[in-house]
């Protein structure tokens, strides 16, 4: 008789305990995920937009000898009334390296995005894009560098 009761109660306890744990774990996971999403949405909404004005958004290096490294500074000004925050600057190729000020740029202040292009391994016309993400409207700005890479004659 005891064996029958234990054999009936034991599986029931296992099912009840495992269901309770699974349910509580799933609930916790959902709650944490929802909290993270809400925090991200609040961050985005709390960032005030500003305006940015570039002197030019495209630069042509002209003819470049293969292997040469060329640099250009894209000059810009924060023409808005809020601090300008550049969150990211990505190049379309590993041969191009953008550098920028990671600190907030106050209104009416000028700064630069410095770009270096390594022409090693390239030939012919090259067009590279630098994508800037900032608290501006629109929040994505595309800069472009162009060059004509010439391969030196072998002696």
C-alpha positions as CSV (number, residue, x, y, z in Angstrom):
1,X,0.0,0.0,0.0
2,X,2.8,2.4,0.9
3,X,4.5,1.6,-2.4
4,X,1.4,2.5,-4.3
5,X,1.0,5.8,-2.5
6,X,4.7,6.7,-3.0
7,X,4.6,5.7,-6.7
8,X,1.6,7.9,-7.2
9,X,2.8,10.9,-5.2
10,X,6.4,10.9,-6.3
11,X,5.7,11.5,-10.1
12,X,3.1,14.1,-9.1
13,X,5.6,16.0,-7.0
14,X,8.2,15.9,-9.8
15,X,5.7,17.2,-12.3
16,X,4.5,19.9,-10.0
17,X,8.0,21.0,-8.9
18,X,9.4,21.1,-12.4
19,X,6.5,22.9,-13.9
20,X,6.7,25.6,-11.2
21,X,10.4,26.1,-11.8
22,X,10.0,26.3,-15.6
23,X,7.2,28.7,-15.3
24,X,9.0,31.0,-12.8
25,X,12.3,30.9,-14.9
26,X,10.4,31.8,-18.1
27,X,8.6,34.6,-16.3
28,X,11.9,36.1,-15.0
29,X,13.4,35.9,-18.5
30,X,10.5,37.8,-20.0
31,X,10.5,40.4,-17.3
32,X,14.3,41.1,-17.7
33,X,14.0,41.3,-21.5
34,X,11.0,43.7,-21.3
35,X,12.9,45.9,-18.8
36,X,16.0,46.0,-21.1
37,X,13.8,47.0,-24.1
38,X,12.0,49.7,-22.1
39,X,15.4,51.1,-20.9
40,X,16.7,51.2,-24.5
41,X,13.6,53.0,-25.7
42,X,13.8,55.5,-23.0
43,X,17.5,56.2,-23.8
44,X,16.6,56.8,-27.4
45,X,13.7,59.1,-26.6
46,X,15.7,61.0,-23.9
47,X,18.5,62.0,-26.4
48,X,17.7,65.4,-27.8
49,X,18.3,66.0,-31.5
50,X,20.6,68.7,-32.8
51,X,21.9,69.8,-36.2
52,X,25.2,69.1,-38.0
53,X,26.6,71.0,-41.0
54,X,29.6,69.6,-42.9
55,X,31.8,71.8,-45.1
56,X,31.6,69.0,-47.6
57,X,30.5,65.4,-47.5
58,X,32.7,64.1,-50.3
59,X,36.5,64.3,-50.9
60,X,38.4,63.3,-54.0
61,X,42.1,62.5,-53.3
62,X,42.7,62.3,-57.1
63,X,45.6,60.0,-58.2
64,X,47.2,58.0,-55.5
65,X,50.1,55.5,-55.8
66,X,49.2,52.0,-54.7
67,X,50.4,51.5,-51.1
68,X,50.1,55.2,-50.2
69,X,48.2,56.2,-47.2
70,X,46.2,59.4,-47.6
71,X,44.3,61.4,-45.0
72,X,41.5,63.9,-45.0
73,X,39.6,65.8,-42.2
74,X,35.9,66.2,-42.8
75,X,35.1,69.5,-41.0
76,X,31.7,70.1,-39.4
77,X,29.9,72.3,-37.0
78,X,27.2,71.6,-34.4
79,X,24.6,74.2,-35.7
80,X,21.9,73.0,-33.3
81,X,21.0,73.9,-29.7
82,X,21.9,70.6,-28.1
83,X,25.2,68.7,-27.6
84,X,26.1,66.7,-30.6
85,X,26.9,63.1,-29.8
86,X,28.5,60.9,-32.5
87,X,27.8,57.3,-31.4
88,X,29.5,55.5,-34.2
89,X,31.5,56.0,-37.4
90,X,31.9,53.0,-39.7
91,X,33.8,52.6,-42.9
92,X,32.7,50.5,-45.8
93,X,36.1,48.8,-45.9
94,X,38.8,47.9,-43.5
95,X,41.2,50.0,-45.6
96,X,39.5,53.2,-44.4
97,X,39.8,54.3,-40.7
98,X,37.6,57.1,-39.4
99,X,38.4,58.8,-36.1
100,X,36.1,61.2,-34.3
101,X,35.7,63.0,-30.9
102,X,33.7,60.7,-28.6
103,X,32.9,63.5,-26.2
104,X,29.7,65.5,-26.7
105,X,30.3,68.5,-29.0
106,X,28.6,71.7,-27.6
107,X,26.4,73.9,-29.8
108,X,28.2,76.3,-32.2
109,X,31.4,74.2,-31.9
110,X,33.5,72.8,-34.8
111,X,35.2,69.5,-35.0
112,X,36.4,66.9,-37.6
113,X,36.0,63.3,-38.6
114,X,39.5,62.2,-39.6
115,X,39.7,59.6,-42.3
116,X,42.7,57.6,-43.5
117,X,42.6,55.5,-46.6
118,X,45.3,52.8,-47.2
119,X,45.5,52.2,-50.9
120,X,47.6,49.0,-50.6
121,X,46.2,46.2,-52.7
122,X,43.8,48.4,-54.6
123,X,43.9,49.7,-58.2
124,X,41.7,51.9,-60.3
125,X,38.8,54.1,-59.1
126,X,38.0,53.6,-55.4
127,X,34.9,54.9,-53.6
128,X,34.7,54.4,-49.9
129,X,31.8,55.4,-47.6
130,X,32.0,56.5,-44.0
131,X,28.7,56.2,-42.1
132,X,28.2,58.5,-39.2
133,X,25.5,57.8,-36.5
134,X,24.6,60.8,-34.3
135,X,21.8,62.5,-32.4
136,X,20.8,64.4,-35.6
137,X,17.9,64.3,-37.9
138,X,18.5,62.2,-39.9
139,X,20.6,60.3,-37.5
140,X,22.7,58.7,-40.3
141,X,25.1,60.7,-42.4
142,X,27.2,59.3,-45.3
143,X,30.6,60.7,-46.1
144,X,32.5,59.6,-49.2
145,X,36.1,59.5,-50.3
146,X,37.2,58.9,-53.8
147,X,40.6,58.1,-55.3
148,X,42.2,56.7,-58.5
149,X,44.8,54.2,-57.3
150,X,47.7,53.8,-59.8
151,X,49.9,50.7,-59.7
152,X,53.5,51.6,-60.1
153,X,55.4,50.0,-63.0
154,X,57.7,47.2,-62.0
155,X,61.4,47.7,-62.9
